Amino acid sequence: MKSSELGLSAMYRILKKSGAERVSDESADELRRIVEDIATEIAKNAVDMSKHAKRKTVKAEDVKLASKPFVK
C-alpha cells in the first residue's frame, strides 16, 4: 500500500463538518484516496500550465485554472 500525503483525521473532520453523525474508517480512507487523486491531477495540470508559460514556479493562478473542471 502506498503512503498517503493527507492525514486520515482530516478526512474524518471533513465528513463530520459535512453533517455525518458517524464516520466509518473505510469512508474516511476512500475520501482520502479520492481527494489525493483529484489533487494530483490538479497539480499535474498546474505544472503543465506553468511550463507552457515558460515559468519554473507554479503560481496560484495555475492551480485555480487547473482546478476549474473539479470545482463548481
FENUR-V848066 format. One record per backbone hydrogen bond with DSSP energy under -0.5 kcal/mol. CO is the residue of the C=O (numbers start at 0). NH is the residue of the N-H. If there is no record, write none. Layout:
((CO;NH) (CO;NH))
This chain:
((6;10) (7;11) (8;12) (9;13) (10;14) (11;15) (12;16) (13;17) (14;19) (15;18) (23;27) (24;28) (25;29) (26;30) (27;31) (28;32) (29;33) (30;34) (31;35) (32;36) (33;37) (34;38) (35;39) (36;40) (37;41) (38;42) (39;43) (40;44) (41;45) (42;46) (43;47) (44;48) (45;49) (46;50) (47;51) (48;52) (49;54) (50;53) (56;58) (58;61) (58;62) (59;63) (60;64) (61;65) (62;66) (63;67) (64;67) (66;69) (66;70) (67;70))
